[in-house]
Amino acid sequence: HTIRLWVNDTAENKNVSVVTFTVDSTAPTVSIQSPPNATNSSSTIVLNYSASDVRLSQCIREWTNQSGAVYNKTMTNCANETWLGNDGQHTIRIWVNDSANNKNVSTVKFTIDTTAPKITLQQPLNITYNLSIVYLNYTSGDVNRDRCTRELNGINTTLTTCQNQTLDELVLGEGSHKIVIWVNDSANNINFSVANFTFRHNMNLTLAVNDTAASLGANINITTG
């Protein structure tokens, strides 16, 4: 905008004063592309954002780390940045100003999780079982645990609630078996535990020998394979 102020006196002498100014009531635009609002398995924080305004003046990064400490930094030329963080929840705010002191802010909250879930397989053991069933007992732990998978002889089955199971003769054929329990968290950190065991069908055999045969001292030999 331009304003001119003219003044005259009675003798028609004139003078003028001029002022040119800009009205800017529009805040800059700002958006954060990275990191996403998610759980990330990398300790590297990659900050990518875009800020736009005809009169963009300043960008400030406000980072609150996992312990609640706040770090502010003026971003030279509103540049992106990469740095390292620890496991836990983080918040980043990008503040932008223009020369008319209009402001805007964009915020992202995310979690860093670089720790693999814990998994301990108690049963089966690395032994031979002469039973009709084998128990699958294991414990897994992670704040962000997502799923457990049972791999039996190369075939995967999702254990929806990471539950224990009973494996019977319908699941286990006679012979050697390899079982792997996989556990993932929401950041896709993975851990596993393995057992190699042998399963043999339990055979309950009852022999009835009459009294006559017993009195004669009969010998009975049984061979099982």
C-alpha positions as CSV (number, residue, x, y, z in Angstrom):
1,H,0.0,0.0,0.0
2,T,1.1,3.6,-0.6
3,I,-0.3,6.7,1.1
4,R,0.6,10.3,0.0
5,L,-0.4,13.3,2.2
6,W,-0.6,16.6,0.3
7,V,-0.7,20.0,2.0
8,N,-1.4,23.4,0.5
9,D,-1.3,26.9,2.0
10,T,-3.3,29.9,0.9
11,A,-0.6,30.9,-1.5
12,E,-0.8,27.5,-3.2
13,N,2.5,26.3,-1.8
14,K,2.4,22.6,-1.7
15,N,4.3,19.7,-0.1
16,V,3.8,16.0,0.1
17,S,4.8,13.1,2.3
18,V,4.7,9.5,1.1
19,V,4.7,6.2,3.0
20,T,4.6,2.7,1.4
21,F,3.8,-0.3,3.6
22,T,2.6,-3.9,3.4
23,V,-0.3,-5.5,5.3
24,D,0.5,-9.2,6.0
25,S,-1.9,-11.0,8.3
26,T,-1.3,-14.5,6.8
27,A,0.7,-16.9,8.9
28,P,3.5,-19.0,7.2
29,T,2.7,-22.6,6.3
30,V,4.7,-25.4,7.9
31,S,4.4,-29.2,7.9
32,I,6.7,-32.0,9.2
33,Q,7.2,-35.0,6.9
34,S,9.6,-36.9,9.1
35,P,9.7,-38.4,11.6
36,P,6.2,-39.9,11.4
37,N,3.7,-40.2,14.3
38,A,4.8,-43.8,15.0
39,T,7.2,-46.1,16.8
40,N,10.6,-46.2,15.1
41,S,13.3,-48.8,15.5
42,S,16.2,-46.4,14.7
43,S,17.8,-44.0,17.2
44,T,18.5,-41.6,14.3
45,I,16.0,-38.8,14.2
46,V,15.6,-37.5,10.7
47,L,13.8,-34.1,10.7
48,N,12.4,-33.2,7.3
49,Y,9.9,-30.3,7.1
50,S,8.7,-27.6,4.8
51,A,8.0,-24.0,5.6
52,S,6.7,-21.4,3.2
53,D,6.0,-17.6,3.2
54,V,6.9,-14.8,0.9
55,R,8.5,-13.0,3.9
56,L,9.6,-16.1,5.9
57,S,11.9,-14.9,8.6
58,Q,12.8,-17.6,11.1
59,C,12.4,-21.3,11.9
60,I,12.9,-22.7,15.4
61,R,13.1,-26.4,16.3
62,E,11.7,-27.3,19.8
63,W,12.7,-30.8,20.7
64,T,11.4,-32.5,24.0
65,N,13.3,-35.7,24.5
66,Q,12.4,-38.9,26.4
67,S,13.4,-37.5,29.8
68,G,11.3,-34.3,29.3
69,A,14.3,-32.0,28.6
70,V,13.5,-29.3,26.0
71,Y,16.0,-28.1,23.4
72,N,15.4,-25.1,21.2
73,K,17.4,-24.3,18.1
74,T,17.2,-21.7,15.4
75,M,17.4,-23.5,12.1
76,T,19.7,-21.7,9.7
77,N,17.9,-21.1,6.4
78,C,15.1,-23.2,7.8
79,A,17.2,-26.3,7.0
80,N,16.4,-29.9,7.8
81,E,18.5,-31.8,10.4
82,T,19.5,-35.3,11.7
83,W,20.6,-36.2,15.2
84,L,20.5,-39.1,17.6
85,G,17.9,-39.8,20.4
86,N,17.4,-42.4,23.1
87,D,14.6,-44.9,23.6
88,G,11.4,-43.3,24.7
89,Q,8.8,-40.8,23.6
90,H,9.8,-37.6,21.9
91,T,8.0,-34.4,20.7
92,I,9.2,-32.0,18.0
93,R,7.7,-28.6,17.2
94,I,8.7,-26.4,14.3
95,W,7.9,-22.8,14.9
96,V,8.0,-20.4,11.9
97,N,7.7,-16.6,11.8
98,D,7.5,-14.1,9.0
99,S,8.7,-10.5,9.0
100,A,5.3,-9.3,10.1
101,N,5.6,-11.6,13.2
102,N,2.9,-13.9,12.0
103,K,3.5,-17.4,13.5
104,N,2.7,-21.0,12.9
105,V,3.7,-24.3,14.4
106,S,3.7,-28.0,13.4
107,T,4.0,-30.8,15.9
108,V,5.0,-34.5,15.8
109,K,5.1,-37.1,18.6
110,F,6.9,-40.3,18.1
111,T,8.6,-43.1,20.0
112,I,12.1,-44.6,19.6
113,D,12.3,-48.3,20.4
114,T,15.6,-50.0,19.6
115,T,15.2,-52.8,22.1
116,A,14.3,-56.3,21.0
117,P,11.5,-58.1,22.9
118,K,12.4,-60.7,25.5
119,I,11.6,-64.3,24.8
120,T,12.3,-67.4,27.0
121,L,11.2,-70.9,25.8
122,Q,10.6,-73.2,28.8
123,Q,9.1,-76.1,27.0
124,P,9.7,-78.2,24.9
125,L,13.3,-79.0,26.0
126,N,16.0,-80.4,23.7
127,I,15.1,-84.0,24.6
128,T,13.1,-87.0,23.4
129,Y,9.4,-87.1,24.5
130,N,7.6,-90.4,24.9
131,L,4.3,-88.8,25.6
132,S,1.0,-88.3,23.9
133,I,1.3,-84.5,24.1
134,V,4.1,-81.9,24.3
135,Y,3.6,-78.6,26.1
136,L,4.6,-75.3,24.5
137,N,5.4,-72.9,27.3
138,Y,7.2,-69.6,26.8
139,T,7.3,-66.1,28.2
140,S,7.7,-62.9,26.2
141,G,7.9,-59.3,27.3
142,D,8.0,-55.9,25.6
143,V,6.1,-52.6,26.3
144,N,5.3,-52.4,22.6
145,R,4.9,-56.2,21.9
146,D,3.0,-56.7,18.7
147,R,2.8,-60.4,17.9
148,C,4.2,-63.9,18.4
149,T,4.7,-66.6,15.8
150,R,5.3,-70.3,16.2
151,E,7.5,-71.8,13.6
152,L,7.3,-75.6,13.6
153,N,9.4,-77.4,11.1
154,G,9.4,-74.4,8.8
155,I,5.6,-73.8,9.0
156,N,4.5,-70.5,10.7
157,T,1.4,-70.1,12.9
158,T,0.5,-66.7,14.4
159,L,-0.2,-66.9,18.2
160,T,-2.7,-64.1,18.4
161,T,-2.3,-63.4,22.1
162,C,1.1,-64.9,22.5
163,Q,-0.5,-67.8,24.3
164,N,1.0,-71.1,25.3
165,Q,-0.2,-74.3,23.6
166,T,-0.5,-78.1,23.8
167,L,0.9,-80.0,20.8
168,D,-0.6,-83.4,20.3
169,E,-0.1,-86.3,17.9
170,L,-2.1,-84.5,15.2
171,V,0.4,-81.7,15.2
172,L,3.5,-83.6,15.9
173,G,4.4,-86.6,13.7
174,E,6.8,-89.1,15.1
175,G,10.4,-88.0,14.7
176,S,12.6,-85.0,15.1
177,H,11.2,-81.5,15.3
178,K,12.5,-77.9,15.4
179,I,10.3,-75.2,17.0
180,V,11.1,-71.5,16.9
181,I,9.1,-68.9,18.8
182,W,9.4,-65.4,17.2
183,V,8.3,-62.2,18.9
184,N,8.0,-58.8,17.3
185,D,7.2,-55.4,18.7
186,S,5.5,-52.5,17.0
187,A,8.9,-51.1,15.9
188,N,9.5,-54.5,14.2
189,N,12.4,-55.3,16.6
190,I,12.6,-59.2,16.6
191,N,13.8,-61.9,18.9
192,F,13.4,-65.7,18.9
193,S,14.0,-68.8,20.9
194,V,14.7,-72.3,19.5
195,A,14.2,-75.9,20.7
196,N,15.0,-79.2,18.9
197,F,13.3,-82.2,20.2
198,T,12.1,-85.7,19.3
199,F,8.6,-86.9,19.7
200,R,7.6,-90.6,20.0
201,H,4.0,-91.7,20.3
202,N,3.2,-92.9,23.8
203,M,2.1,-96.6,23.6
204,N,0.0,-98.0,26.4
205,L,0.0,-101.8,26.2
206,T,-1.9,-104.0,28.5
207,L,-1.4,-107.8,28.4
208,A,-3.8,-110.2,29.9
209,V,-2.2,-113.5,30.8
210,N,-4.5,-116.3,32.1
211,D,-3.7,-118.1,35.3
212,T,-2.8,-121.3,33.5
213,A,-0.2,-119.7,31.3
214,A,1.2,-117.9,34.3
215,S,1.4,-121.1,36.3
216,L,3.3,-122.8,33.5
217,G,5.9,-120.0,33.7
218,A,5.2,-118.8,30.1
219,N,7.7,-116.3,28.8
220,I,6.4,-113.4,26.6
221,N,8.8,-111.3,24.6
222,I,7.6,-108.0,23.2
223,T,9.5,-105.9,20.6
224,T,8.4,-102.4,19.8
225,G,9.8,-100.2,17.1
